[in-house]
Amino acid sequence: MSIPQPTDLRERHRLGLPIVNGWLSMPSGFGAELAARAGYDSLTIDMQHGMVDFCDVLPMLQGTSIVGTPTLVRVPSAFDHVCVEVMMKVLDAGAHGVIAPQMDSPAIARQIVDACRYPPLGQRSSGATRASFALGSTQTPYAKSANTSVLAFGMIESQAALDDLDAILDTPGLDGIYIGPNDLSLSLGEPAASEPTSQRVVDAIERIRLSAQSRGLIAGIFCSNGEACAMRLKQGFNMVTPAHDVAALMQGHSQRLNAARSVSAPISSSKGY
């Protein structure tokens, strides 16, 4: 008999269980529900590079909540700060946490945490419109549990972040980091790659992972496919993403199309007269 796996990401991390995270770039509540039903441990809605706005995020969160899959939102980038207003809005809508791009300094890391935590741990404004009933309960109201349940992730994807890595990762309240290997490669002067081969980038990725995990943080990374995810999990990463829904859809279409066109010659048809 299989043992039920915990759905809470903090509990999975505490138990040393891998987190395989689906990535949602297309604005579809039904698509989000289908991804949740596929069995991912978590999902991330991408507002940075995905074709997704807040009006899309809400039905997508509703779609994943039908299945009960923890769902994060990657918010838009803002270079020298984070989109605090977007972070608080998606959390109020019922996101289980956020992934903020370009966490290039301790100040940005502090902004991420502040947007995810109610006072006195942060500066999140009270008003969890949907989250109050979607994520709360009669035993533990959302406002009381949010400071320990909402996940605050920041992305390490630049030379600037590497230069200040220890101070960034020492930010109180930060739950995890997510490596963007493509942008990290570009920042280090190498071609963009989900699985970089440049030793400089390989070493940087390993340094980030070890530094994060030494502080008890969840170490996540984007991958190009399932095989790459398995490789990263063997390396010791806690959280991996096998590309995004767009790639999955394109690959599915291509496989079916290639199979349909695998016949080497046209099939003769009978005119019937």
Secondary structure as a PSIPRED ss2 file (coil, helix, strand):
# PSIPRED VFORMAT (PSIPRED V4.0)

   1 M C   1.000  0.000  0.000
   2 S C   1.000  0.000  0.000
   3 I C   1.000  0.000  0.000
   4 P C   1.000  0.000  0.000
   5 Q C   1.000  0.000  0.000
   6 P C   1.000  0.000  0.000
   7 T C   1.000  0.000  0.000
   8 D C   1.000  0.000  0.000
   9 L H   0.000  1.000  0.000
  10 R H   0.000  1.000  0.000
  11 E H   0.000  1.000  0.000
  12 R H   0.000  1.000  0.000
  13 H H   0.000  1.000  0.000
  14 R H   0.000  1.000  0.000
  15 L C   1.000  0.000  0.000
  16 G C   1.000  0.000  0.000
  17 L C   1.000  0.000  0.000
  18 P C   1.000  0.000  0.000
  19 I E   0.000  0.000  1.000
  20 V E   0.000  0.000  1.000
  21 N E   0.000  0.000  1.000
  22 G E   0.000  0.000  1.000
  23 W E   0.000  0.000  1.000
  24 L E   0.000  0.000  1.000
  25 S C   1.000  0.000  0.000
  26 M C   1.000  0.000  0.000
  27 P C   1.000  0.000  0.000
  28 S C   1.000  0.000  0.000
  29 G H   0.000  1.000  0.000
  30 F H   0.000  1.000  0.000
  31 G H   0.000  1.000  0.000
  32 A H   0.000  1.000  0.000
  33 E H   0.000  1.000  0.000
  34 L H   0.000  1.000  0.000
  35 A H   0.000  1.000  0.000
  36 A H   0.000  1.000  0.000
  37 R H   0.000  1.000  0.000
  38 A C   1.000  0.000  0.000
  39 G C   1.000  0.000  0.000
  40 Y C   1.000  0.000  0.000
  41 D C   1.000  0.000  0.000
  42 S E   0.000  0.000  1.000
  43 L E   0.000  0.000  1.000
  44 T E   0.000  0.000  1.000
  45 I E   0.000  0.000  1.000
  46 D E   0.000  0.000  1.000
  47 M C   1.000  0.000  0.000
  48 Q C   1.000  0.000  0.000
  49 H C   1.000  0.000  0.000
  50 G C   1.000  0.000  0.000
  51 M C   1.000  0.000  0.000
  52 V C   1.000  0.000  0.000
  53 D C   1.000  0.000  0.000
  54 F H   0.000  1.000  0.000
  55 C H   0.000  1.000  0.000
  56 D H   0.000  1.000  0.000
  57 V H   0.000  1.000  0.000
  58 L H   0.000  1.000  0.000
  59 P H   0.000  1.000  0.000
  60 M H   0.000  1.000  0.000
  61 L H   0.000  1.000  0.000
  62 Q H   0.000  1.000  0.000
  63 G H   0.000  1.000  0.000
  64 T H   0.000  1.000  0.000
  65 S H   0.000  1.000  0.000
  66 I H   0.000  1.000  0.000
  67 V H   0.000  1.000  0.000
  68 G C   1.000  0.000  0.000
  69 T C   1.000  0.000  0.000
  70 P C   1.000  0.000  0.000
  71 T E   0.000  0.000  1.000
  72 L E   0.000  0.000  1.000
  73 V E   0.000  0.000  1.000
  74 R E   0.000  0.000  1.000
  75 V C   1.000  0.000  0.000
  76 P C   1.000  0.000  0.000
  77 S C   1.000  0.000  0.000
  78 A C   1.000  0.000  0.000
  79 F C   1.000  0.000  0.000
  80 D C   1.000  0.000  0.000
  81 H C   1.000  0.000  0.000
  82 V C   1.000  0.000  0.000
  83 C C   1.000  0.000  0.000
  84 V H   0.000  1.000  0.000
  85 E H   0.000  1.000  0.000
  86 V H   0.000  1.000  0.000
  87 M H   0.000  1.000  0.000
  88 M H   0.000  1.000  0.000
  89 K H   0.000  1.000  0.000
  90 V H   0.000  1.000  0.000
  91 L H   0.000  1.000  0.000
  92 D H   0.000  1.000  0.000
  93 A C   1.000  0.000  0.000
  94 G C   1.000  0.000  0.000
  95 A C   1.000  0.000  0.000
  96 H C   1.000  0.000  0.000
  97 G E   0.000  0.000  1.000
  98 V E   0.000  0.000  1.000
  99 I E   0.000  0.000  1.000
 100 A E   0.000  0.000  1.000
 101 P C   1.000  0.000  0.000
 102 Q C   1.000  0.000  0.000
 103 M C   1.000  0.000  0.000
 104 D C   1.000  0.000  0.000
 105 S C   1.000  0.000  0.000
 106 P H   0.000  1.000  0.000
 107 A H   0.000  1.000  0.000
 108 I H   0.000  1.000  0.000
 109 A H   0.000  1.000  0.000
 110 R H   0.000  1.000  0.000
 111 Q H   0.000  1.000  0.000
 112 I H   0.000  1.000  0.000
 113 V H   0.000  1.000  0.000
 114 D H   0.000  1.000  0.000
 115 A H   0.000  1.000  0.000
 116 C H   0.000  1.000  0.000
 117 R C   1.000  0.000  0.000
 118 Y C   1.000  0.000  0.000
 119 P C   1.000  0.000  0.000
 120 P C   1.000  0.000  0.000
 121 L C   1.000  0.000  0.000
 122 G C   1.000  0.000  0.000
 123 Q C   1.000  0.000  0.000
 124 R C   1.000  0.000  0.000
 125 S C   1.000  0.000  0.000
 126 S C   1.000  0.000  0.000
 127 G C   1.000  0.000  0.000
 128 A C   1.000  0.000  0.000
 129 T C   1.000  0.000  0.000
 130 R C   1.000  0.000  0.000
 131 A H   0.000  1.000  0.000
 132 S H   0.000  1.000  0.000
 133 F H   0.000  1.000  0.000
 134 A H   0.000  1.000  0.000
 135 L C   1.000  0.000  0.000
 136 G C   1.000  0.000  0.000
 137 S C   1.000  0.000  0.000
 138 T C   1.000  0.000  0.000
 139 Q C   1.000  0.000  0.000
 140 T C   1.000  0.000  0.000
 141 P C   1.000  0.000  0.000
 142 Y H   0.000  1.000  0.000
 143 A H   0.000  1.000  0.000
 144 K H   0.000  1.000  0.000
 145 S H   0.000  1.000  0.000
 146 A H   0.000  1.000  0.000
 147 N H   0.000  1.000  0.000
 148 T H   0.000  1.000  0.000
 149 S H   0.000  1.000  0.000
 150 V C   1.000  0.000  0.000
 151 L E   0.000  0.000  1.000
 152 A E   0.000  0.000  1.000
 153 F E   0.000  0.000  1.000
 154 G E   0.000  0.000  1.000
 155 M E   0.000  0.000  1.000
 156 I E   0.000  0.000  1.000
 157 E C   1.000  0.000  0.000
 158 S C   1.000  0.000  0.000
 159 Q H   0.000  1.000  0.000
 160 A H   0.000  1.000  0.000
 161 A H   0.000  1.000  0.000
 162 L H   0.000  1.000  0.000
 163 D H   0.000  1.000  0.000
 164 D C   1.000  0.000  0.000
 165 L H   0.000  1.000  0.000
 166 D H   0.000  1.000  0.000
 167 A H   0.000  1.000  0.000
 168 I H   0.000  1.000  0.000
 169 L H   0.000  1.000  0.000
 170 D C   1.000  0.000  0.000
 171 T C   1.000  0.000  0.000
 172 P C   1.000  0.000  0.000
 173 G C   1.000  0.000  0.000
 174 L C   1.000  0.000  0.000
 175 D C   1.000  0.000  0.000
 176 G E   0.000  0.000  1.000
 177 I E   0.000  0.000  1.000
 178 Y E   0.000  0.000  1.000
 179 I E   0.000  0.000  1.000
 180 G C   1.000  0.000  0.000
 181 P H   0.000  1.000  0.000
 182 N H   0.000  1.000  0.000
 183 D H   0.000  1.000  0.000
 184 L H   0.000  1.000  0.000
 185 S H   0.000  1.000  0.000
 186 L H   0.000  1.000  0.000
 187 S H   0.000  1.000  0.000
 188 L C   1.000  0.000  0.000
 189 G C   1.000  0.000  0.000
 190 E C   1.000  0.000  0.000
 191 P C   1.000  0.000  0.000
 192 A C   1.000  0.000  0.000
 193 A C   1.000  0.000  0.000
 194 S C   1.000  0.000  0.000
 195 E C   1.000  0.000  0.000
 196 P C   1.000  0.000  0.000
 197 T C   1.000  0.000  0.000
 198 S C   1.000  0.000  0.000
 199 Q H   0.000  1.000  0.000
 200 R H   0.000  1.000  0.000
 201 V H   0.000  1.000  0.000
 202 V H   0.000  1.000  0.000
 203 D H   0.000  1.000  0.000
 204 A H   0.000  1.000  0.000
 205 I H   0.000  1.000  0.000
 206 E H   0.000  1.000  0.000
 207 R H   0.000  1.000  0.000
 208 I H   0.000  1.000  0.000
 209 R H   0.000  1.000  0.000
 210 L H   0.000  1.000  0.000
 211 S H   0.000  1.000  0.000
 212 A H   0.000  1.000  0.000
 213 Q H   0.000  1.000  0.000
 214 S C   1.000  0.000  0.000
 215 R C   1.000  0.000  0.000
 216 G C   1.000  0.000  0.000
 217 L C   1.000  0.000  0.000
 218 I E   0.000  0.000  1.000
 219 A E   0.000  0.000  1.000
 220 G E   0.000  0.000  1.000
 221 I E   0.000  0.000  1.000
 222 F E   0.000  0.000  1.000
 223 C E   0.000  0.000  1.000
 224 S C   1.000  0.000  0.000
 225 N C   1.000  0.000  0.000
 226 G H   0.000  1.000  0.000
 227 E H   0.000  1.000  0.000
 228 A H   0.000  1.000  0.000
 229 C H   0.000  1.000  0.000
 230 A H   0.000  1.000  0.000
 231 M H   0.000  1.000  0.000
 232 R H   0.000  1.000  0.000
 233 L H   0.000  1.000  0.000
 234 K H   0.000  1.000  0.000
 235 Q H   0.000  1.000  0.000
 236 G C   1.000  0.000  0.000
 237 F C   1.000  0.000  0.000
 238 N C   1.000  0.000  0.000
 239 M E   0.000  0.000  1.000
 240 V E   0.000  0.000  1.000
 241 T E   0.000  0.000  1.000
 242 P E   0.000  0.000  1.000
 243 A C   1.000  0.000  0.000
 244 H C   1.000  0.000  0.000
 245 D H   0.000  1.000  0.000
 246 V H   0.000  1.000  0.000
 247 A H   0.000  1.000  0.000
 248 A H   0.000  1.000  0.000
 249 L H   0.000  1.000  0.000
 250 M H   0.000  1.000  0.000
 251 Q H   0.000  1.000  0.000
 252 G H   0.000  1.000  0.000
 253 H H   0.000  1.000  0.000
 254 S H   0.000  1.000  0.000
 255 Q H   0.000  1.000  0.000
 256 R H   0.000  1.000  0.000
 257 L H   0.000  1.000  0.000
 258 N H   0.000  1.000  0.000
 259 A H   0.000  1.000  0.000
 260 A H   0.000  1.000  0.000
 261 R C   1.000  0.000  0.000
 262 S C   1.000  0.000  0.000
 263 V C   1.000  0.000  0.000
 264 S C   1.000  0.000  0.000
 265 A C   1.000  0.000  0.000
 266 P C   1.000  0.000  0.000
 267 I C   1.000  0.000  0.000
 268 S C   1.000  0.000  0.000
 269 S C   1.000  0.000  0.000
 270 S C   1.000  0.000  0.000
 271 K C   1.000  0.000  0.000
 272 G C   1.000  0.000  0.000
 273 Y C   1.000  0.000  0.000
